[in-house]
Amino acid sequence: MNLVITGTSSGIGQVLAQHFVASGHGVWGLARRPQPAIDRFRTGVCDVGDRRAVEQAAIAIAAQWPHVDGLICCAGTQGAIGPAMTVPPDHWAATVHANLAGTFFTIHAFFAALQRCPRRAKVVCFSGGGAAAARENFSAYGVAKTGIVRLVETLAVEWRKLPLDINAVAPGAINTAMTEQIVRASAAAGEKEAAAALKQLETGGQSLDKVIGLVEFLLSPESDTLSGKLLSAQWDDWKNFPARREELVKSDIYTLRRITENTRP
């Protein structure tokens, strides 16, 4: 496969890039920091929040690859931390822009290359803490990640007649630079968040293998037509999804929905 992955200079994006290169796939990594290029791994310096930079990266990649099989949007930032009414509004807006607009810019820029894929193309986005439940002191990040999930659902509906699937992954409590950032910003993050981040660093965090496994599944033909879902790498039974694919495709399960007392199954 020809894979484009954003956020490959660190964290989950870097781990996924290393894994898919080692598995024999071609990977083009985009990140704000320079990265060493190796066999089957090409790189480009690109801030996904800069629409023109992302579009230029897509043009450069299209000159080398006839199509893109899969796009994995990992780039993101914790950004503004603290009670929403105390965070500088421009910092709050910049956090939403980097995470949400950055994801949209990337998908928009590579849409044509994905449509040229000779098989069913795949887009995998990353959700995060605050997307499925309110997260105190992380309003900007949570709002952006929730927006990404709704963007995934909306594009899945708009693309329902196209050979193109898009899903969101909730990776779980994975140790990254963002975890360390919470510890450093403990006063703004709050006692609960800071303590949880410190414990996570000390215990090693949750399984990266499960994240890799879920992304592999979502890039594979086994997930064909499964689209518009938010899936937990750590807790959802995604290994058995192939046998339930038709049921899941028709269901509202694993999506953002309002549940009331009058909700019917």
C-alpha distance (Angstrom), angle and dihedral (degrees) to the residues before:
residue distance angle dihedral
M1 . . .
N2 3.78 . .
L3 3.81 105.5 .
V4 3.79 130.3 -173.9
I5 3.81 113.3 -159.8
T6 3.79 125.6 -177.4
G7 3.78 124.5 -152.8
T8 3.82 94.2 32.9
S9 3.80 98.6 147.4
S10 3.82 92.3 80.9
G11 3.79 146.4 -7.5
I12 3.78 124.9 19.1
G13 3.80 93.2 -16.3
Q14 3.79 91.0 57.6
V15 3.82 92.5 47.4
L16 3.81 92.1 49.8
A17 3.80 92.2 47.8
Q18 3.80 91.5 51.4
H19 3.80 91.7 46.9
F20 3.80 96.7 50.0
V21 3.80 93.2 44.0
A22 3.81 89.2 51.5
S23 3.83 88.1 49.5
G24 3.80 90.5 58.1
H25 3.80 100.9 -102.0
G26 3.77 126.1 132.8
V27 3.80 110.8 -112.5
W28 3.77 129.7 -170.5
G29 3.78 109.9 -165.3
L30 3.79 123.1 -157.6
A31 3.80 121.5 -167.1
R32 3.78 141.7 143.2
R33 3.81 92.0 -111.3
P34 3.83 125.1 61.0
Q35 3.81 115.9 -102.1
P36 3.80 131.1 -164.7
A37 3.80 113.1 -103.4
I38 3.80 117.0 -134.1
D39 3.79 135.4 173.7
R40 3.84 109.7 -50.3
F41 3.83 90.5 1.7
R42 3.79 117.9 96.5
T43 3.76 122.2 177.0
G44 3.75 142.0 -159.0
V45 3.79 134.0 -173.3
C46 3.78 106.9 -121.3
D47 3.79 137.0 152.1
V48 3.81 104.4 -147.8
G49 3.79 89.3 -152.3
D50 3.81 88.1 66.8
R51 3.81 104.7 78.7
R52 3.79 95.4 -164.1
A53 3.80 92.0 50.0
V54 3.80 90.8 52.3
E55 3.79 91.6 48.0
Q56 3.81 91.0 50.1
A57 3.81 89.6 50.4
A58 3.80 90.2 51.9
I59 3.81 90.7 51.0
A60 3.81 91.2 50.1
I61 3.79 92.1 49.5
A62 3.82 92.5 46.5
A63 3.80 88.2 56.8
Q64 3.82 89.0 59.8
W65 3.81 103.6 32.1
P66 3.83 124.5 45.2
H67 3.80 90.3 -148.3
V68 3.80 144.5 -6.4
D69 3.81 119.1 -120.5
G70 3.77 97.1 -168.8
L71 3.80 139.5 12.4
I72 3.81 119.3 -159.5
C73 3.81 115.2 -168.9
C74 3.80 107.3 -157.4
A75 3.79 102.0 143.0
G76 3.77 113.5 115.0
T77 3.77 146.4 127.9
Q78 3.79 135.5 -138.8
G79 3.78 88.3 -138.4
A80 3.78 120.4 162.0
I81 3.81 113.4 31.2
G82 3.80 124.9 -175.8
P83 3.81 140.5 58.3
A84 3.79 107.2 -30.8
M85 3.79 94.8 -121.9
T86 3.82 92.3 53.4
V87 3.81 97.8 47.3
P88 3.84 114.9 96.6
P89 3.83 104.6 -104.0
D90 3.80 93.4 -132.5
H91 3.82 90.6 53.6
W92 3.81 89.8 48.6
A93 3.80 91.8 50.4
A94 3.80 92.2 45.9
T95 3.82 89.8 54.7
V96 3.80 92.0 52.4
H97 3.80 90.3 45.7
A98 3.81 94.9 50.7
N99 3.80 93.9 49.2
L100 3.81 105.0 32.5
A101 3.81 104.5 26.3
G102 3.81 89.2 38.7
T103 3.79 90.5 57.5
F104 3.81 92.1 46.9
F105 3.81 92.9 47.3
T106 3.81 89.9 52.7
I107 3.80 95.5 48.8
H108 3.81 91.3 45.2
A109 3.81 92.9 49.8
F110 3.82 94.9 50.1
F111 3.80 98.0 37.8
A112 3.80 94.0 100.3
A113 3.82 93.0 48.8
L114 3.81 90.4 49.9
Q115 3.80 90.7 51.1
R116 3.81 89.7 55.8
C117 3.81 90.8 59.3
P118 3.84 111.1 120.2
R119 3.82 90.9 -141.8
R120 3.79 131.3 39.9
A121 3.79 105.5 -59.6
K122 3.81 123.9 -138.8
V123 3.79 137.7 -146.8
V124 3.80 120.8 -167.8
C125 3.80 120.0 -171.2
F126 3.78 128.4 -176.1
S127 3.76 125.8 -122.0
G128 3.80 121.9 -170.8
G129 3.77 148.3 -178.9
G130 3.78 111.7 -29.2
A131 3.81 97.4 28.1
A132 3.80 98.1 100.2
A133 3.81 99.5 26.1
A134 3.80 136.4 21.4
R135 3.81 112.4 -86.0
E136 3.77 114.9 -160.0
N137 3.81 116.0 -127.8
F138 3.82 93.2 8.6
S139 3.80 100.4 80.7
A140 3.81 97.5 136.1
Y141 3.81 94.6 48.7
G142 3.82 92.5 42.6
V143 3.80 93.4 48.4
A144 3.80 91.1 49.0
K145 3.79 93.6 48.7
T146 3.80 91.8 47.0
G147 3.79 87.7 50.9
I148 3.80 90.1 53.1
V149 3.80 90.8 54.5
R150 3.81 91.7 50.4
L151 3.81 90.0 46.0
V152 3.81 88.6 53.9
E153 3.80 91.3 50.7
T154 3.79 93.2 46.8
L155 3.80 94.6 48.1
A156 3.81 90.1 48.2
V157 3.80 88.5 58.0
E158 3.81 93.2 45.3
W159 3.81 91.0 47.8
R160 3.81 97.1 44.8
K161 3.82 91.5 116.8
L162 3.81 93.6 45.7
P163 3.83 127.0 85.7
L164 3.80 89.5 -116.3
D165 3.82 130.9 106.1
I166 3.81 126.9 -163.8
N167 3.80 127.5 -171.7
A168 3.79 140.2 163.7
V169 3.80 126.1 -127.5
A170 3.79 125.2 -150.5
P171 3.82 99.7 -156.4
G172 3.80 98.7 -168.1
A173 3.79 128.2 -136.1
I174 3.80 99.1 -23.2
N175 3.80 119.1 168.7
T176 3.80 109.3 -114.6
A177 3.79 138.0 140.0
M178 3.81 86.5 -82.0
T179 3.81 89.6 64.0
E180 3.78 90.4 53.3
Q181 3.80 89.4 47.8
I182 3.81 90.6 58.6
V183 3.81 90.9 53.3
R184 3.80 91.4 49.8
A185 3.80 91.0 48.0
S186 3.81 93.7 44.5
A187 3.81 94.8 136.7
A188 3.81 92.5 56.3
A189 3.82 95.0 36.3
G190 3.78 93.7 53.8
E191 3.78 132.4 -121.1
K192 3.82 95.6 -81.0
E193 3.81 95.9 50.4
A194 3.80 93.5 42.6
A195 3.81 92.9 50.0
A196 3.81 91.8 47.6
A197 3.82 91.8 49.4
L198 3.81 92.3 48.6
K199 3.80 91.4 49.3
Q200 3.80 89.9 47.5
L201 3.80 91.4 54.0
E202 3.79 91.5 47.7
T203 3.83 95.0 48.9
G204 3.80 97.1 41.0
G205 3.78 99.6 -111.1
Q206 3.79 127.4 -110.5
S207 3.80 128.8 -41.3
L208 3.79 119.3 -63.0
D209 3.80 87.9 -172.6
K210 3.81 89.6 66.9
V211 3.80 90.4 51.6
I212 3.81 91.0 50.4
G213 3.80 91.0 46.5
L214 3.80 93.8 51.5
V215 3.80 92.7 47.5
E216 3.81 90.1 49.2
F217 3.80 89.5 52.3
L218 3.80 92.7 49.2
L219 3.81 90.9 50.8
S220 3.79 93.2 48.5
P221 3.84 130.9 85.6
E222 3.82 87.0 -112.2
S223 3.81 88.1 77.8
D224 3.82 96.2 46.4
T225 3.85 112.0 146.2
L226 3.82 92.1 9.3
S227 3.78 99.5 120.9
G228 3.80 141.6 150.4
K229 3.80 95.7 34.0
L230 3.81 134.4 136.6
L231 3.80 107.0 -144.5
S232 3.79 129.7 -173.3
A233 3.78 113.1 -136.8
Q234 3.79 91.6 -157.5
W235 3.81 104.2 40.9
D236 3.81 112.6 21.3
D237 3.81 120.2 90.8
W238 3.82 92.7 -123.3
K239 3.80 93.5 148.8
N240 3.80 88.4 71.4
F241 3.80 95.7 43.1
P242 3.84 95.1 100.5
A243 3.81 90.3 67.3
R244 3.83 90.5 48.2
R245 3.80 98.3 38.7
E246 3.82 97.9 116.7
E247 3.82 91.3 48.1
L248 3.81 92.8 48.3
V249 3.80 94.1 47.1
K250 3.81 90.7 57.9
S251 3.81 95.6 42.8
D252 3.82 134.0 84.1
I253 3.80 89.5 -137.5
Y254 3.83 115.5 124.6
T255 3.81 92.7 25.3
L256 3.83 136.8 102.9
R257 3.79 106.9 -92.1
R258 3.79 137.4 155.0
I259 3.81 110.1 -114.5
T260 3.81 118.1 -159.9
E261 3.79 136.7 171.7
N262 3.80 87.5 -96.5
T263 3.80 95.2 51.5
R264 3.79 110.9 128.0
P265 3.84 123.6 -151.5
